[in-house]
Amino acid sequence: METLLQQIINGLVLGSMYALVALGYTMVYGIINLINFAHGEVLMVGALTSWAIIVKAQETMPGVPGWLLLLVALIISCVVAATLNFAIEKIAYRPLRNSPKLAPLITAIGMSILLQTLAMIIFKPNYKPYPTLLPAAPIQFAGAVITTTQIVILAMTAISLGVLTYLVNYTRLGRAMRATSENPRVAALMGVKPDMVISATFVIGAVLATIAGVMYASNYGTVQHTMGFLPGLKAFTAAVFGGIGNLAGAVVGGILLGLIESIGSGYLGVLTGGVLGSHYSDIFAFIVLIVVLTLRPSGLLGERVADRA
């Protein structure tokens, strides 16, 4: 029972990060039918930027509290990542908006490789230890263990999802996003500026990915130029699992995928005496993707809809 509770906690933490990144995928797809495969690299840029800021600040201002340093680094990283994603949309995707669907897809993969290469050149390819800024002492909970960092991850995810839900459902920008998602041409006739809405969607997605990236780095204690690839791929799997284009589906898919991966790898390790386990946790995400695409291609909360004219 304690093992199950521990794996549920780990799964919720992991699934929360997947959900934040999956929201970026699903928002962009819901509006312009594009899978932004460079989204994982935006996570990586945010995490590496925060690492560089924290390391520099610790050298120049050693007395700054860890939580304040992490908060400042997170805010600056969000601005950097949002600017980057805004530029990616405007330079790489916007000129191809009316092209065949394969062209933007190939461009997205190319942007992913380009960002990884630039990050490797700028930050060097070696793994870098991410500073521990929050209390590291574990907290006992009903026989399981949870850290302050994991509690912050769950809280940040809940706050981010609440703010995004309010933004989409109760603000002028949210109405414009929903209108553009339904039909960009009709939305433009009603006074909505689709280009502005699409850029705003990329900016919001970048902020969510950066929050996930900084929390991911804080939880696992390391950063590197390829760190965004696998979480990005799993977050895409979560978005498909929940129903790509559906915000609630992205959250449900992310949480469920994190739970499946954590519980599966945990019990696989127990049953095999530690021979198998965490090293094979990645297979569960892609088993889920294969099963979902086979049995329900539209995802758990997705709807079967005709292609937009």
N, C-alpha and C positions, 0 to 999 in steps of 0.2 A: 504493500500500500504506500509506503514511504517513497519507494522507487517511482511509482506511478505519479504521486503528487509532485515529486521533483521534476519529472519529465514534463508534466503539464505546465509547471512554472517556466521551465526552459522553452517549451513550445510556444507559450503565450508571448514571451519576450522575443523569440525569433520570428514568430508570426506577426507581431506588431511591426517589426522592421520591414518584413515583406509587404505588409499591407500599405505602409506609407509609400514604398516605391511603386507598388502595383497601382496605386491611385494615379500616379503620373502617367503610367502606360494607358490606363483605361480612360482618363480624361482626354488625352490627345487623340486616342483612337475614336472615342465617342464623337469628337468634333470634326476631325478631318480624315478619319479612317486610315491613320498612319501608325505603324508600330515603330516607335522611336527606340531603336536598338542602341542608341548612344546614351540612353537614360542611366544605365548602370555606371557609365563613365562620369556622368554628372555627380553621382554619389561619390565616386572616387575622388574627383576634383574637390568636392566639398570637404571630405575627410582629410585629404592631404593639405588643403589650405588651412584648416583648423589646426592640424599638427604643426605646420610651419609657424603659425601665429603663437601657439602655446609655447613652443620651444624658444622662440625669440623673446617672448614676454618673460619667461622664467629666467632667462639670462640677464635681462635688463631690469626687471622688477620682481625680484624673488619673493617679496613679501605679500604679493597679491593673493587673496583667498582662491582656492581651487575652483569653487563653484562659480565665482565671478569671472575668472579667466575662461572657464569653459563656456559660459554664457556669451561673453564678448566674442570669443572665437567662433561660436555658432552663428551669431548675428552677421559677422563679417563674411563668413564662409557662405551663408545664404545669399548675401548680396553678390558675391563673386560668382557663385553657381547660377543664380538667376540671370545675371548679365551674360554669362556664357550660353545658357540655354536660349535666351532671347536672340543672341547673335546666330546660334545654330539654326534656329527656325527661320530667321530672316535671310541668311546667306545660303543655307544648304537646302531647306525644304520649301520655302515660299516660291522660288522660281519653278519648282517641279510640281506645284499643287495640281495642275491640270494635265500632268503627264500620265502615261500608263503607270499602274500601281507598282510595277517592278522597279521603276527608276528611283522613287523615294526610298524604297526598301534597301536597295543596293547602296544608296547614298548614306542611309542611316548606319549600315554596317561599316562603310568607309569612315564615317565620322567617329565611330567607336574605336576603330583601329588607330585613327589619327590622334585622338585624345589620349589613348594609352601610350602611344609613342612619344608624344609631347611631354606627358607626365613623367615618362621614364627619363627623358633628356633633362628635364628641369629638376626633378626630385631624386634622380638616380634610381637604379633598379632594385637596390637592396631593401629588405624588410626593415621598417623603422619602429621602434617601441613607442607606443602611444602613452603619454604621461598619465599616471593615475591621479585624477584631480578630486575625486569624490571618496568618502570613507570606504576603505576596502574590507573592513571587518564584516564577515557574513552574519546575516540575521537568521536565527532559527525560527522556523514556522511549521508547526505540526510535524516535526521530524524531517522536514525538507529545509533547504538553505536558499536564501535569496539575498542578493547584494543591493547596496544603495543604488548602484548604477542601473541594475535591472528594474528597480522600483521607479527610477527617473524615466527609464525607457517607456514603461507602461503608462506613466503619467503624461509624458510628452506626446505619446501616441494618442491617448484619449483626448487631450486638449487639441491636438492638431486636427483630429477627425471631427471634433465638435465645431471648431472654427470653420473647417471646410464645409461641413453640412450647413451651417448658418449662411456662409457665403453663397453657396450654390442655390439654396432654397429661398433666401429672404433678402437678397441684395439685388441692386440693379445689374451688377456685373453677372451675378448668377443667372438672372433671367435672360440676359444677353447670351450667356454660354448655352443655356438650354435651347434658346431659339436658334442659335447657330448650329447646334447639334441636330436639330430637327430638319432645318433646311436653310443653308447659308444665303441663298438667293432671296428667299422670301424675307428672311431676317434683315437683309440689307435694305429691302424696300420699306421695312418698318422703322428704319433709322438706326439699326444696329450696324456697327463697323466690324465685319468679320475678321479683318486683319488684326485689329486691336484685341479682339476677344481671343483669337488663336495665340497671339503673343502673350497675353495675360495667362492663358492656360499653361503655356510652356514655363513661364516664370513661377507659377504656383507649384507645378510639378517639380521644378528644380529645388524650391524651398523644402518641399516634403522629402525629396531624395537626400538633400543635405542633412536634414535632421536625422534621417535614418542612417546616413553615412557616419556622422559624428557619434551617434549612439552605438553603432556597430563597432567602430574603432575603440570607443571607451570600454565596451563590453569584452572585446577580444584582445585588446591591448596591442594591436599592431596595424600598420598601414603600409600599402605598397601600390604600385601603379596598376596592377591587375586585380585589385581587390573588389572592383565593382562588377566584374564580368559575371561571376557565378551568382551573387545576390540579385543582379539585374535579371539574369536568365530565370532564376527561381521566382522572382516577383512577376515576371511575364507569365510564368506558369500559373501563379496564383491568380492573376487577372483573367486568364483563360478558364481556370478552374471555377472561379466565381461567376464568370460571364463578362467577357471583355466589353467595355463601354458602359458597364453598370457600376456605379460608385459603391453601393452596398455590396455588390458581388465581389469587388476587389478586396474589401475589408474581410468579408467572410472567407474568401479564397485564401488570403494571406494568413489569417489566424488558423484555419484548418490545415493548411499546408505546413505551417510551423509545428502544429501539434502532431501531425502525422509523421513528419520527419524526426522530431525529437523523441516521441514515444517509440517509433519504429526502431531507430538507432539504439535507443536506451535498452530496449528489451532484446534486440539482436545481440548487443554486447553481453547482457546477462546470460542469455541462453548459450552463447558460444564461449563463455568464460573469458571475455575480453578480446578474443581473437578477431572478432568482427564487431562493428559498432559504429563509432563516430566517423571512422575512415570511409564507411560505406553509406553514410547518411544521405549523400546526394542522390542515390538511386531512387529513394522514395519519392522525391519531387517529380522525377521524370516518369516513374511508374504511374503516378497520379495523372500526369499530363496525357500519357498514352490511353489510360482507361477513360478519362473524361472525353477526349477527342473521339474515341471509339463509340462510347455509349451515349454521350450528350454533347455534341460539338458546340452547342450554344452556351455551355456552362451551367452551373447550378441555378443561378438567378437570371441567366440570359434568356432572351426571347428570340425566336426564329422570325426574322424580318426579311423582307425583300430588299435587294440592292437598291440604293437610292438612285434615282434617275439623274 
